[in-house]
Amino acid sequence: MSEIEALQKEVARLTDAVILMAQNKGDRLSTVQVTERVGRCRQTVMAMVRRGDFPEPCNDGRWLLAEVLEWESKKKA
């Protein structure tokens, strides 16, 4: 295994650990926090949700951090 592959594997392992921690903690993000994190405006984020390209917010209008992290990790893959 090359050094780059080993680093990629370690990053994936750490990403999974962060997602698991966020799931256990249940942290939520506001719309403002989500738009800042993904670099898109509210309308674009909501359009992505309607298309199924982004996680849906919970009943309180906030997003689970774990779901946003998981979405980010899939986009980078």
N, CA, C and O atoms as a Tripos MOL2 file, in Angstrom:
@<TRIPOS>MOLECULE
protein
  308   307    77     0     0
PROTEIN
NO_CHARGES

@<TRIPOS>ATOM
      1 N           0.8490   -1.1730    0.0000 N.3       1 MET1
      2 CA          0.0000    0.0000    0.0000 C.3       1 MET1
      3 C           0.8970    1.2390    0.0000 C.2       1 MET1
      4 O           1.8530    1.3330    0.7700 O.2       1 MET1
      5 N           0.5680    2.1800   -0.8780 N.am      2 SER2
      6 CA          1.3700    3.3950   -0.9570 C.3       2 SER2
      7 C           1.0710    4.3000    0.2300 C.2       2 SER2
      8 O           0.0980    4.1030    0.9580 O.2       2 SER2
      9 N           1.9270    5.2910    0.4050 N.am      3 GLU3
     10 CA          1.7490    6.2480    1.4990 C.3       3 GLU3
     11 C           0.4480    7.0230    1.3280 C.2       3 GLU3
     12 O          -0.2470    7.2880    2.3090 O.2       3 GLU3
     13 N           0.1120    7.3880    0.0970 N.am      4 ILE4
     14 CA         -1.1180    8.1340   -0.1680 C.3       4 ILE4
     15 C          -2.3370    7.2820    0.1610 C.2       4 ILE4
     16 O          -3.2920    7.7710    0.7650 O.2       4 ILE4
     17 N          -2.3110    6.0290   -0.2270 N.am      5 GLU5
     18 CA         -3.4310    5.1360    0.0760 C.3       5 GLU5
     19 C          -3.5850    4.9450    1.5820 C.2       5 GLU5
     20 O          -4.7010    4.8920    2.0980 O.2       5 GLU5
     21 N          -2.4690    4.8440    2.2740 N.am      6 ALA6
     22 CA         -2.5100    4.6950    3.7280 C.3       6 ALA6
     23 C          -3.1090    5.9360    4.3790 C.2       6 ALA6
     24 O          -3.8930    5.8280    5.3230 O.2       6 ALA6
     25 N          -2.7440    7.1130    3.8800 N.am      7 LEU7
     26 CA         -3.2990    8.3630    4.4070 C.3       7 LEU7
     27 C          -4.7940    8.4630    4.1170 C.2       7 LEU7
     28 O          -5.5680    8.8870    4.9740 O.2       7 LEU7
     29 N          -5.1940    8.0750    2.9180 N.am      8 GLN8
     30 CA         -6.6160    8.1120    2.5670 C.3       8 GLN8
     31 C          -7.4170    7.1760    3.4690 C.2       8 GLN8
     32 O          -8.5180    7.5110    3.9070 O.2       8 GLN8
     33 N          -6.8610    6.0200    3.7350 N.am      9 LYS9
     34 CA         -7.5280    5.0550    4.6110 C.3       9 LYS9
     35 C          -7.6600    5.6200    6.0290 C.2       9 LYS9
     36 O          -8.6980    5.4560    6.6710 O.2       9 LYS9
     37 N          -6.6120    6.2800    6.5120 N.am     10 GLU10
     38 CA         -6.6370    6.8680    7.8460 C.3      10 GLU10
     39 C          -7.6420    8.0200    7.9180 C.2      10 GLU10
     40 O          -8.3500    8.1550    8.9150 O.2      10 GLU10
     41 N          -7.7120    8.8370    6.8900 N.am     11 VAL11
     42 CA         -8.6840    9.9340    6.8550 C.3      11 VAL11
     43 C         -10.1000    9.3640    6.8730 C.2      11 VAL11
     44 O         -10.9610    9.8780    7.5870 O.2      11 VAL11
     45 N         -10.3500    8.3170    6.1050 N.am     12 ALA12
     46 CA        -11.6710    7.6810    6.0800 C.3      12 ALA12
     47 C         -12.0180    7.1210    7.4600 C.2      12 ALA12
     48 O         -13.1570    7.2420    7.9110 O.2      12 ALA12
     49 N         -11.0510    6.5140    8.1230 N.am     13 ARG13
     50 CA        -11.2860    5.9580    9.4550 C.3      13 ARG13
     51 C         -11.6260    7.0690   10.4570 C.2      13 ARG13
     52 O         -12.5470    6.9310   11.2620 O.2      13 ARG13
     53 N         -10.8750    8.1590   10.3950 N.am     14 LEU14
     54 CA        -11.1320    9.2840   11.2920 C.3      14 LEU14
     55 C         -12.4760    9.9490   10.9920 C.2      14 LEU14
     56 O         -13.1880   10.3570   11.9110 O.2      14 LEU14
     57 N         -12.8190   10.0570    9.7210 N.am     15 THR15
     58 CA        -14.1090   10.6220    9.3360 C.3      15 THR15
     59 C         -15.2430    9.7830    9.9030 C.2      15 THR15
     60 O         -16.2100   10.3210   10.4410 O.2      15 THR15
     61 N         -15.1240    8.4700    9.7840 N.am     16 ASP16
     62 CA        -16.1410    7.5710   10.3410 C.3      16 ASP16
     63 C         -16.2620    7.7540   11.8520 C.2      16 ASP16
     64 O         -17.3640    7.7190   12.3990 O.2      16 ASP16
     65 N         -15.1310    7.9470   12.5230 N.am     17 ALA17
     66 CA        -15.1430    8.1370   13.9800 C.3      17 ALA17
     67 C         -15.8430    9.4400   14.3540 C.2      17 ALA17
     68 O         -16.6020    9.4780   15.3230 O.2      17 ALA17
     69 N         -15.5970   10.5040   13.5990 N.am     18 VAL18
     70 CA        -16.2360   11.7990   13.8790 C.3      18 VAL18
     71 C         -17.7450   11.6920   13.6510 C.2      18 VAL18
     72 O         -18.5280   12.2230   14.4390 O.2      18 VAL18
     73 N         -18.1560   11.0120   12.5820 N.am     19 ILE19
     74 CA        -19.5810   10.8330   12.2970 C.3      19 ILE19
     75 C         -20.2430   10.0480   13.4260 C.2      19 ILE19
     76 O         -21.3310   10.4080   13.8760 O.2      19 ILE19
     77 N         -19.5990    8.9860   13.8830 N.am     20 LEU20
     78 CA        -20.1400    8.1810   14.9730 C.3      20 LEU20
     79 C         -20.2940    9.0150   16.2500 C.2      20 LEU20
     80 O         -21.3080    8.9150   16.9400 O.2      20 LEU20
     81 N         -19.2950    9.8290   16.5580 N.am     21 MET21
     82 CA        -19.3740   10.6930   17.7410 C.3      21 MET21
     83 C         -20.5400   11.6750   17.6090 C.2      21 MET21
     84 O         -21.2740   11.9060   18.5710 O.2      21 MET21
     85 N         -20.7070   12.2500   16.4180 N.am     22 ALA22
     86 CA        -21.7940   13.2070   16.2030 C.3      22 ALA22
     87 C         -23.1480   12.5210   16.3160 C.2      22 ALA22
     88 O         -24.0990   13.1100   16.8290 O.2      22 ALA22
     89 N         -23.2460   11.2710   15.8390 N.am     23 GLN23
     90 CA        -24.5030   10.5310   15.9650 C.3      23 GLN23
     91 C         -24.8420   10.2950   17.4270 C.2      23 GLN23
     92 O         -25.9870   10.4680   17.8470 O.2      23 GLN23
     93 N         -23.8520    9.9050   18.1870 N.am     24 ASN24
     94 CA        -24.0810    9.6270   19.5980 C.3      24 ASN24
     95 C         -24.4630   10.8820   20.3740 C.2      24 ASN24
     96 O         -25.2850   10.8320   21.2890 O.2      24 ASN24
     97 N         -23.8680   11.9880   20.0060 N.am     25 LYS25
     98 CA        -24.1250   13.2380   20.7120 C.3      25 LYS25
     99 C         -25.4310   13.8920   20.2520 C.2      25 LYS25
    100 O         -26.1080   14.5540   21.0380 O.2      25 LYS25
    101 N         -25.7830   13.7030   18.9720 N.am     26 GLY26
    102 CA        -27.0290   14.2530   18.4500 C.3      26 GLY26
    103 C         -27.0030   15.7410   18.1850 C.2      26 GLY26
    104 O         -28.0560   16.3800   18.1680 O.2      26 GLY26
    105 N         -25.8200   16.3140   17.9760 N.am     27 ASP27
    106 CA        -25.7260   17.7530   17.7010 C.3      27 ASP27
    107 C         -26.5070   18.1090   16.4380 C.2      27 ASP27
    108 O         -26.5760   17.3360   15.4830 O.2      27 ASP27
    109 N         -27.0870   19.2970   16.4670 N.am     28 ARG28
    110 CA        -27.8700   19.7810   15.3330 C.3      28 ARG28
    111 C         -27.3340   21.1280   14.8740 C.2      28 ARG28
    112 O         -26.7690   21.8980   15.6510 O.2      28 ARG28
    113 N         -27.5310   21.3860   13.5840 N.am     29 LEU29
    114 CA        -27.0800   22.6360   12.9800 C.3      29 LEU29
    115 C         -28.2770   23.4500   12.5210 C.2      29 LEU29
    116 O         -29.2530   22.9050   12.0060 O.2      29 LEU29
    117 N         -28.1940   24.7600   12.7130 N.am     30 SER30
    118 CA        -29.2370   25.6570   12.2130 C.3      30 SER30
    119 C         -29.0580   25.8350   10.7020 C.2      30 SER30
    120 O         -28.0500   25.4240   10.1270 O.2      30 SER30
    121 N         -30.0480   26.4500   10.0850 N.am     31 THR31
    122 CA        -29.9630   26.7220    8.6530 C.3      31 THR31
    123 C         -28.7440   27.5870    8.3460 C.2      31 THR31
    124 O         -28.0400   27.3380    7.3680 O.2      31 THR31
    125 N         -28.4920   28.5880    9.1650 N.am     32 VAL32
    126 CA        -27.3370   29.4700    8.9650 C.3      32 VAL32
    127 C         -26.0390   28.6530    9.0350 C.2      32 VAL32
    128 O         -25.1480   28.8260    8.2040 O.2      32 VAL32
    129 N         -25.9410   27.7760   10.0140 N.am     33 GLN33
    130 CA        -24.7350   26.9600   10.1570 C.3      33 GLN33
    131 C         -24.5520   26.0350    8.9580 C.2      33 GLN33
    132 O         -23.4320   25.8480    8.4820 O.2      33 GLN33
    133 N         -25.6520   25.4540    8.4660 N.am     34 VAL34
    134 CA        -25.5730   24.5590    7.3090 C.3      34 VAL34
    135 C         -25.1510   25.3320    6.0710 C.2      34 VAL34
    136 O         -24.2790   24.8810    5.3270 O.2      34 VAL34
    137 N         -25.7600   26.4920    5.8400 N.am     35 THR35
    138 CA        -25.4100   27.2490    4.6340 C.3      35 THR35
    139 C         -23.9530   27.6940    4.6690 C.2      35 THR35
    140 O         -23.2750   27.6800    3.6420 O.2      35 THR35
    141 N         -23.4730   28.0850    5.8380 N.am     36 GLU36
    142 CA        -22.0610   28.4600    5.9520 C.3      36 GLU36
    143 C         -21.1590   27.2510    5.7140 C.2      36 GLU36
    144 O         -20.1240   27.3600    5.0560 O.2      36 GLU36
    145 N         -21.5530   26.1120    6.2490 N.am     37 ARG37
    146 CA        -20.7270   24.9100    6.1520 C.3      37 ARG37
    147 C         -20.6140   24.4140    4.7090 C.2      37 ARG37
    148 O         -19.5290   24.0420    4.2620 O.2      37 ARG37
    149 N         -21.7340   24.4090    3.9820 N.am     38 VAL38
    150 CA        -21.7130   23.8780    2.6140 C.3      38 VAL38
    151 C         -21.4590   24.9470    1.5580 C.2      38 VAL38
    152 O         -21.2660   24.6260    0.3850 O.2      38 VAL38
    153 N         -21.4580   26.2120    1.9640 N.am     39 GLY39
    154 CA        -21.1410   27.2900    1.0300 C.3      39 GLY39
    155 C         -22.2240   27.5560    0.0010 C.2      39 GLY39
    156 O         -21.9440   27.9390   -1.1350 O.2      39 GLY39
    157 N         -23.4680   27.3460    0.4200 N.am     40 ARG40
    158 CA        -24.5970   27.5800   -0.4670 C.3      40 ARG40
    159 C         -25.6520   28.3890    0.2840 C.2      40 ARG40
    160 O         -25.7080   28.3490    1.5130 O.2      40 ARG40
    161 N         -26.4830   29.1160   -0.4470 N.am     41 CYS41
    162 CA        -27.5410   29.9000    0.1910 C.3      41 CYS41
    163 C         -28.6770   28.9830    0.6320 C.2      41 CYS41
    164 O         -28.7410   27.8210    0.2320 O.2      41 CYS41
    165 N         -29.5680   29.5130    1.4560 N.am     42 ARG42
    166 CA        -30.6800   28.7360    2.0050 C.3      42 ARG42
    167 C         -31.5550   28.1460    0.9010 C.2      42 ARG42
    168 O         -31.9500   26.9820    0.9760 O.2      42 ARG42
    169 N         -31.8580   28.9400   -0.1190 N.am     43 GLN43
    170 CA        -32.7180   28.4670   -1.2030 C.3      43 GLN43
    171 C         -32.0830   27.2760   -1.9250 C.2      43 GLN43
    172 O         -32.7730   26.3190   -2.2770 O.2      43 GLN43
    173 N         -30.7730   27.3370   -2.1410 N.am     44 THR44
    174 CA        -30.0800   26.2470   -2.8190 C.3      44 THR44
    175 C         -30.0750   24.9910   -1.9620 C.2      44 THR44
    176 O         -30.2890   23.8880   -2.4650 O.2      44 THR44
    177 N         -29.8310   25.1580   -0.6680 N.am     45 VAL45
    178 CA        -29.8430   24.0020    0.2360 C.3      45 VAL45
    179 C         -31.2230   23.3560    0.2220 C.2      45 VAL45
    180 O         -31.3310   22.1330    0.1400 O.2      45 VAL45
    181 N         -32.2750   24.1610    0.3010 N.am     46 MET46
    182 CA        -33.6210   23.6010    0.3140 C.3      46 MET46
    183 C         -33.9620   22.9370   -1.0210 C.2      46 MET46
    184 O         -34.6700   21.9310   -1.0410 O.2      46 MET46
    185 N         -33.4750   23.4760   -2.1230 N.am     47 ALA47
    186 CA        -33.6750   22.8310   -3.4260 C.3      47 ALA47
    187 C         -32.9480   21.4860   -3.4580 C.2      47 ALA47
    188 O         -33.4650   20.5130   -4.0060 O.2      47 ALA47
    189 N         -31.7560   21.4330   -2.8750 N.am     48 MET48
    190 CA        -31.0060   20.1730   -2.7970 C.3      48 MET48
    191 C         -31.7750   19.1540   -1.9610 C.2      48 MET48
    192 O         -31.7960   17.9700   -2.2950 O.2      48 MET48
    193 N         -32.4050   19.6040   -0.8790 N.am     49 VAL49
    194 CA        -33.2060   18.7090   -0.0310 C.3      49 VAL49
    195 C         -34.3760   18.1520   -0.8410 C.2      49 VAL49
    196 O         -34.6390   16.9500   -0.8070 O.2      49 VAL49
    197 N         -35.0790   19.0230   -1.5680 N.am     50 ARG50
    198 CA        -36.2300   18.5820   -2.3660 C.3      50 ARG50
    199 C         -35.8300   17.5640   -3.4290 C.2      50 ARG50
    200 O         -36.5900   16.6420   -3.7260 O.2      50 ARG50
    201 N         -34.6350   17.7310   -4.0020 N.am     51 ARG51
    202 CA        -34.1470   16.7870   -5.0270 C.3      51 ARG51
    203 C         -33.6030   15.4980   -4.4140 C.2      51 ARG51
    204 O         -33.3550   14.5260   -5.1270 O.2      51 ARG51
    205 N         -33.4210   15.4910   -3.1090 N.am     52 GLY52
    206 CA        -32.8420   14.3190   -2.4600 C.3      52 GLY52
    207 C         -31.3280   14.3210   -2.4810 C.2      52 GLY52
    208 O         -30.7030   13.2870   -2.2450 O.2      52 GLY52
    209 N         -30.7270   15.4790   -2.7640 N.am     53 ASP53
    210 CA        -29.2710   15.6020   -2.8490 C.3      53 ASP53
    211 C         -28.6370   16.0530   -1.5360 C.2      53 ASP53
    212 O         -27.4160   16.1890   -1.4510 O.2      53 ASP53
    213 N         -29.4590   16.2870   -0.5120 N.am     54 PHE54
    214 CA        -28.9540   16.7570    0.7740 C.3      54 PHE54
    215 C         -29.8930   16.2290    1.8490 C.2      54 PHE54
    216 O         -31.0880   16.0760    1.5970 O.2      54 PHE54
    217 N         -29.3790   15.9490    3.0440 N.am     55 PRO55
    218 CA        -30.2480   15.4310    4.1040 C.3      55 PRO55
    219 C         -31.3770   16.3980    4.4470 C.2      55 PRO55
    220 O         -31.2250   17.6160    4.3460 O.2      55 PRO55
    221 N         -32.5040   15.8340    4.8530 N.am     56 GLU56
    222 CA        -33.6390   16.6490    5.2800 C.3      56 GLU56
    223 C         -33.4290   17.1410    6.7050 C.2      56 GLU56
    224 O         -32.8260   16.4480    7.5240 O.2      56 GLU56
    225 N         -33.9250   18.3340    6.9970 N.am     57 PRO57
    226 CA        -33.8490   18.7950    8.3810 C.3      57 PRO57
    227 C         -34.8360   18.0000    9.2360 C.2      57 PRO57
    228 O         -35.7700   17.3860    8.7200 O.2      57 PRO57
    229 N         -34.6180   18.0230   10.5300 N.am     58 CYS58
    230 CA        -35.5280   17.3750   11.4820 C.3      58 CYS58
    231 C         -36.7890   18.2230   11.6240 C.2      58 CYS58
    232 O         -36.9000   19.2940   11.0280 O.2      58 CYS58
    233 N         -37.7170   17.7420   12.4030 N.am     59 ASN59
    234 CA        -38.9830   18.4640   12.6140 C.3      59 ASN59
    235 C         -38.7770   19.8640   13.1810 C.2      59 ASN59
    236 O         -39.6130   20.7440   12.9740 O.2      59 ASN59
    237 N         -37.6730   20.0770   13.8930 N.am     60 ASP60
    238 CA        -37.4040   21.3980   14.4720 C.3      60 ASP60
    239 C         -36.7160   22.3450   13.4860 C.2      60 ASP60
    240 O         -36.3620   23.4670   13.8480 O.2      60 ASP60
    241 N         -36.5230   21.8910   12.2260 N.am     61 GLY61
    242 CA        -35.9000   22.7280   11.2050 C.3      61 GLY61
    243 C         -34.3870   22.7380   11.2400 C.2      61 GLY61
    244 O         -33.7520   23.4800   10.4910 O.2      61 GLY61
    245 N         -33.7970   21.9140   12.1120 N.am     62 ARG62
    246 CA        -32.3410   21.8500   12.2290 C.3      62 ARG62
    247 C         -31.8590   20.5180   11.6680 C.2      62 ARG62
    248 O         -32.5900   19.5270   11.6600 O.2      62 ARG62
    249 N         -30.6130   20.5170   11.1980 N.am     63 TRP63
    250 CA        -30.0200   19.3220   10.6080 C.3      63 TRP63
    251 C         -29.1580   18.5900   11.6230 C.2      63 TRP63
    252 O         -28.4670   19.2150   12.4280 O.2      63 TRP63
    253 N         -29.2010   17.2660   11.5830 N.am     64 LEU64
    254 CA        -28.2930   16.4890   12.4120 C.3      64 LEU64
    255 C         -26.8840   16.6380   11.8570 C.2      64 LEU64
    256 O         -26.6470   16.4150   10.6690 O.2      64 LEU64
    257 N         -25.9680   17.0080   12.7100 N.am     65 LEU65
    258 CA        -24.5780   17.1860   12.3010 C.3      65 LEU65
    259 C         -24.0430   15.9120   11.6680 C.2      65 LEU65
    260 O         -23.3240   15.9700   10.6710 O.2      65 LEU65
    261 N         -24.3820   14.7710   12.2310 N.am     66 ALA66
    262 CA        -23.8930   13.4930   11.7020 C.3      66 ALA66
    263 C         -24.3080   13.2990   10.2450 C.2      66 ALA66
    264 O         -23.5140   12.8160    9.4370 O.2      66 ALA66
    265 N         -25.5330   13.6670    9.9020 N.am     67 GLU67
    266 CA        -26.0020   13.5130    8.5180 C.3      67 GLU67
    267 C         -25.2750   14.4630    7.5720 C.2      67 GLU67
    268 O         -24.9660   14.1000    6.4370 O.2      67 GLU67
    269 N         -25.0050   15.6710    8.0390 N.am     68 VAL68
    270 CA        -24.2790   16.6380    7.2100 C.3      68 VAL68
    271 C         -22.8340   16.1600    7.0090 C.2      68 VAL68
    272 O         -22.2990   16.2430    5.9030 O.2      68 VAL68
    273 N         -22.2140   15.6630    8.0710 N.am     69 LEU69
    274 CA        -20.8530   15.1320    7.9500 C.3      69 LEU69
    275 C         -20.8000   13.9560    6.9840 C.2      69 LEU69
    276 O         -19.8800   13.8460    6.1730 O.2      69 LEU69
    277 N         -21.7900   13.0850    7.0780 N.am     70 GLU70
    278 CA        -21.8420   11.9310    6.1800 C.3      70 GLU70
    279 C         -22.0060   12.3900    4.7330 C.2      70 GLU70
    280 O         -21.3620   11.8470    3.8360 O.2      70 GLU70
    281 N         -22.8590   13.3850    4.5000 N.am     71 TRP71
    282 CA        -23.0520   13.9290    3.1620 C.3      71 TRP71
    283 C         -21.7320   14.5120    2.6360 C.2      71 TRP71
    284 O         -21.3540   14.2860    1.4860 O.2      71 TRP71
    285 N         -21.0430   15.2620    3.4990 N.am     72 GLU72
    286 CA        -19.7480   15.8440    3.1050 C.3      72 GLU72
    287 C         -18.7460   14.7600    2.7290 C.2      72 GLU72
    288 O         -18.0300   14.8890    1.7370 O.2      72 GLU72
    289 N         -18.6970   13.7050    3.5130 N.am     73 SER73
    290 CA        -17.7100   12.6540    3.2390 C.3      73 SER73
    291 C         -18.0260   11.9400    1.9390 C.2      73 SER73
    292 O         -17.1070   11.5210    1.2350 O.2      73 SER73
    293 N         -19.3080   11.7870    1.5960 N.am     74 LYS74
    294 CA        -19.6780   11.1510    0.3360 C.3      74 LYS74
    295 C         -19.3590   12.0510   -0.8460 C.2      74 LYS74
    296 O         -18.9850   11.5620   -1.9120 O.2      74 LYS74
    297 N         -19.5030   13.3710   -0.6710 N.am     75 LYS75
    298 CA        -19.2100   14.3050   -1.7550 C.3      75 LYS75
    299 C         -17.7180   14.3220   -2.0860 C.2      75 LYS75
    300 O         -17.3330   14.5320   -3.2360 O.2      75 LYS75
    301 N         -16.8880   14.1000   -1.0780 N.am     76 LYS76
    302 CA        -15.4350   14.1350   -1.2910 C.3      76 LYS76
    303 C         -14.9200   12.8340   -1.8930 C.2      76 LYS76
    304 O         -13.8300   12.7970   -2.4650 O.2      76 LYS76
    305 N         -15.7030   11.7730   -1.7620 N.am     77 ALA77
    306 CA        -15.2540   10.4540   -2.2530 C.3      77 ALA77
    307 C         -15.3400   10.3390   -3.7500 C.2      77 ALA77
    308 O         -15.0010    9.2970   -4.3100 O.2      77 ALA77
@<TRIPOS>BOND
     1     1     2 1
     2     2     3 1
     3     3     4 2
     4     3     5 am
     5     5     6 1
     6     6     7 1
     7     7     8 2
     8     7     9 am
     9     9    10 1
    10    10    11 1
    11    11    12 2
    12    11    13 am
    13    13    14 1
    14    14    15 1
    15    15    16 2
    16    15    17 am
    17    17    18 1
    18    18    19 1
    19    19    20 2
    20    19    21 am
    21    21    22 1
    22    22    23 1
    23    23    24 2
    24    23    25 am
    25    25    26 1
    26    26    27 1
    27    27    28 2
    28    27    29 am
    29    29    30 1
    30    30    31 1
    31    31    32 2
    32    31    33 am
    33    33    34 1
    34    34    35 1
    35    35    36 2
    36    35    37 am
    37    37    38 1
    38    38    39 1
    39    39    40 2
    40    39    41 am
    41    41    42 1
    42    42    43 1
    43    43    44 2
    44    43    45 am
    45    45    46 1
    46    46    47 1
    47    47    48 2
    48    47    49 am
    49    49    50 1
    50    50    51 1
    51    51    52 2
    52    51    53 am
    53    53    54 1
    54    54    55 1
    55    55    56 2
    56    55    57 am
    57    57    58 1
    58    58    59 1
    59    59    60 2
    60    59    61 am
    61    61    62 1
    62    62    63 1
    63    63    64 2
    64    63    65 am
    65    65    66 1
    66    66    67 1
    67    67    68 2
    68    67    69 am
    69    69    70 1
    70    70    71 1
    71    71    72 2
    72    71    73 am
    73    73    74 1
    74    74    75 1
    75    75    76 2
    76    75    77 am
    77    77    78 1
    78    78    79 1
    79    79    80 2
    80    79    81 am
    81    81    82 1
    82    82    83 1
    83    83    84 2
    84    83    85 am
    85    85    86 1
    86    86    87 1
    87    87    88 2
    88    87    89 am
    89    89    90 1
    90    90    91 1
    91    91    92 2
    92    91    93 am
    93    93    94 1
    94    94    95 1
    95    95    96 2
    96    95    97 am
    97    97    98 1
    98    98    99 1
    99    99   100 2
   100    99   101 am
   101   101   102 1
   102   102   103 1
   103   103   104 2
   104   103   105 am
   105   105   106 1
   106   106   107 1
   107   107   108 2
   108   107   109 am
   109   109   110 1
   110   110   111 1
   111   111   112 2
   112   111   113 am
   113   113   114 1
   114   114   115 1
   115   115   116 2
   116   115   117 am
   117   117   118 1
   118   118   119 1
   119   119   120 2
   120   119   121 am
   121   121   122 1
   122   122   123 1
   123   123   124 2
   124   123   125 am
   125   125   126 1
   126   126   127 1
   127   127   128 2
   128   127   129 am
   129   129   130 1
   130   130   131 1
   131   131   132 2
   132   131   133 am
   133   133   134 1
   134   134   135 1
   135   135   136 2
   136   135   137 am
   137   137   138 1
   138   138   139 1
   139   139   140 2
   140   139   141 am
   141   141   142 1
   142   142   143 1
   143   143   144 2
   144   143   145 am
   145   145   146 1
   146   146   147 1
   147   147   148 2
   148   147   149 am
   149   149   150 1
   150   150   151 1
   151   151   152 2
   152   151   153 am
   153   153   154 1
   154   154   155 1
   155   155   156 2
   156   155   157 am
   157   157   158 1
   158   158   159 1
   159   159   160 2
   160   159   161 am
   161   161   162 1
   162   162   163 1
   163   163   164 2
   164   163   165 am
   165   165   166 1
   166   166   167 1
   167   167   168 2
   168   167   169 am
   169   169   170 1
   170   170   171 1
   171   171   172 2
   172   171   173 am
   173   173   174 1
   174   174   175 1
   175   175   176 2
   176   175   177 am
   177   177   178 1
   178   178   179 1
   179   179   180 2
   180   179   181 am
   181   181   182 1
   182   182   183 1
   183   183   184 2
   184   183   185 am
   185   185   186 1
   186   186   187 1
   187   187   188 2
   188   187   189 am
   189   189   190 1
   190   190   191 1
   191   191   192 2
   192   191   193 am
   193   193   194 1
   194   194   195 1
   195   195   196 2
   196   195   197 am
   197   197   198 1
   198   198   199 1
   199   199   200 2
   200   199   201 am
   201   201   202 1
   202   202   203 1
   203   203   204 2
   204   203   205 am
   205   205   206 1
   206   206   207 1
   207   207   208 2
   208   207   209 am
   209   209   210 1
   210   210   211 1
   211   211   212 2
   212   211   213 am
   213   213   214 1
   214   214   215 1
   215   215   216 2
   216   215   217 am
   217   217   218 1
   218   218   219 1
   219   219   220 2
   220   219   221 am
   221   221   222 1
   222   222   223 1
   223   223   224 2
   224   223   225 am
   225   225   226 1
   226   226   227 1
   227   227   228 2
   228   227   229 am
   229   229   230 1
   230   230   231 1
   231   231   232 2
   232   231   233 am
   233   233   234 1
   234   234   235 1
   235   235   236 2
   236   235   237 am
   237   237   238 1
   238   238   239 1
   239   239   240 2
   240   239   241 am
   241   241   242 1
   242   242   243 1
   243   243   244 2
   244   243   245 am
   245   245   246 1
   246   246   247 1
   247   247   248 2
   248   247   249 am
   249   249   250 1
   250   250   251 1
   251   251   252 2
   252   251   253 am
   253   253   254 1
   254   254   255 1
   255   255   256 2
   256   255   257 am
   257   257   258 1
   258   258   259 1
   259   259   260 2
   260   259   261 am
   261   261   262 1
   262   262   263 1
   263   263   264 2
   264   263   265 am
   265   265   266 1
   266   266   267 1
   267   267   268 2
   268   267   269 am
   269   269   270 1
   270   270   271 1
   271   271   272 2
   272   271   273 am
   273   273   274 1
   274   274   275 1
   275   275   276 2
   276   275   277 am
   277   277   278 1
   278   278   279 1
   279   279   280 2
   280   279   281 am
   281   281   282 1
   282   282   283 1
   283   283   284 2
   284   283   285 am
   285   285   286 1
   286   286   287 1
   287   287   288 2
   288   287   289 am
   289   289   290 1
   290   290   291 1
   291   291   292 2
   292   291   293 am
   293   293   294 1
   294   294   295 1
   295   295   296 2
   296   295   297 am
   297   297   298 1
   298   298   299 1
   299   299   300 2
   300   299   301 am
   301   301   302 1
   302   302   303 1
   303   303   304 2
   304   303   305 am
   305   305   306 1
   306   306   307 1
   307   307   308 2
@<TRIPOS>SUBSTRUCTURE
     1 MET1         2 RESIDUE 1 A MET
     2 SER2         6 RESIDUE 1 A SER
     3 GLU3        10 RESIDUE 1 A GLU
     4 ILE4        14 RESIDUE 1 A ILE
     5 GLU5        18 RESIDUE 1 A GLU
     6 ALA6        22 RESIDUE 1 A ALA
     7 LEU7        26 RESIDUE 1 A LEU
     8 GLN8        30 RESIDUE 1 A GLN
     9 LYS9        34 RESIDUE 1 A LYS
    10 GLU10       38 RESIDUE 1 A GLU
    11 VAL11       42 RESIDUE 1 A VAL
    12 ALA12       46 RESIDUE 1 A ALA
    13 ARG13       50 RESIDUE 1 A ARG
    14 LEU14       54 RESIDUE 1 A LEU
    15 THR15       58 RESIDUE 1 A THR
    16 ASP16       62 RESIDUE 1 A ASP
    17 ALA17       66 RESIDUE 1 A ALA
    18 VAL18       70 RESIDUE 1 A VAL
    19 ILE19       74 RESIDUE 1 A ILE
    20 LEU20       78 RESIDUE 1 A LEU
    21 MET21       82 RESIDUE 1 A MET
    22 ALA22       86 RESIDUE 1 A ALA
    23 GLN23       90 RESIDUE 1 A GLN
    24 ASN24       94 RESIDUE 1 A ASN
    25 LYS25       98 RESIDUE 1 A LYS
    26 GLY26      102 RESIDUE 1 A GLY
    27 ASP27      106 RESIDUE 1 A ASP
    28 ARG28      110 RESIDUE 1 A ARG
    29 LEU29      114 RESIDUE 1 A LEU
    30 SER30      118 RESIDUE 1 A SER
    31 THR31      122 RESIDUE 1 A THR
    32 VAL32      126 RESIDUE 1 A VAL
    33 GLN33      130 RESIDUE 1 A GLN
    34 VAL34      134 RESIDUE 1 A VAL
    35 THR35      138 RESIDUE 1 A THR
    36 GLU36      142 RESIDUE 1 A GLU
    37 ARG37      146 RESIDUE 1 A ARG
    38 VAL38      150 RESIDUE 1 A VAL
    39 GLY39      154 RESIDUE 1 A GLY
    40 ARG40      158 RESIDUE 1 A ARG
    41 CYS41      162 RESIDUE 1 A CYS
    42 ARG42      166 RESIDUE 1 A ARG
    43 GLN43      170 RESIDUE 1 A GLN
    44 THR44      174 RESIDUE 1 A THR
    45 VAL45      178 RESIDUE 1 A VAL
    46 MET46      182 RESIDUE 1 A MET
    47 ALA47      186 RESIDUE 1 A ALA
    48 MET48      190 RESIDUE 1 A MET
    49 VAL49      194 RESIDUE 1 A VAL
    50 ARG50      198 RESIDUE 1 A ARG
    51 ARG51      202 RESIDUE 1 A ARG
    52 GLY52      206 RESIDUE 1 A GLY
    53 ASP53      210 RESIDUE 1 A ASP
    54 PHE54      214 RESIDUE 1 A PHE
    55 PRO55      218 RESIDUE 1 A PRO
    56 GLU56      222 RESIDUE 1 A GLU
    57 PRO57      226 RESIDUE 1 A PRO
    58 CYS58      230 RESIDUE 1 A CYS
    59 ASN59      234 RESIDUE 1 A ASN
    60 ASP60      238 RESIDUE 1 A ASP
    61 GLY61      242 RESIDUE 1 A GLY
    62 ARG62      246 RESIDUE 1 A ARG
    63 TRP63      250 RESIDUE 1 A TRP
    64 LEU64      254 RESIDUE 1 A LEU
    65 LEU65      258 RESIDUE 1 A LEU
    66 ALA66      262 RESIDUE 1 A ALA
    67 GLU67      266 RESIDUE 1 A GLU
    68 VAL68      270 RESIDUE 1 A VAL
    69 LEU69      274 RESIDUE 1 A LEU
    70 GLU70      278 RESIDUE 1 A GLU
    71 TRP71      282 RESIDUE 1 A TRP
    72 GLU72      286 RESIDUE 1 A GLU
    73 SER73      290 RESIDUE 1 A SER
    74 LYS74      294 RESIDUE 1 A LYS
    75 LYS75      298 RESIDUE 1 A LYS
    76 LYS76      302 RESIDUE 1 A LYS
    77 ALA77      306 RESIDUE 1 A ALA
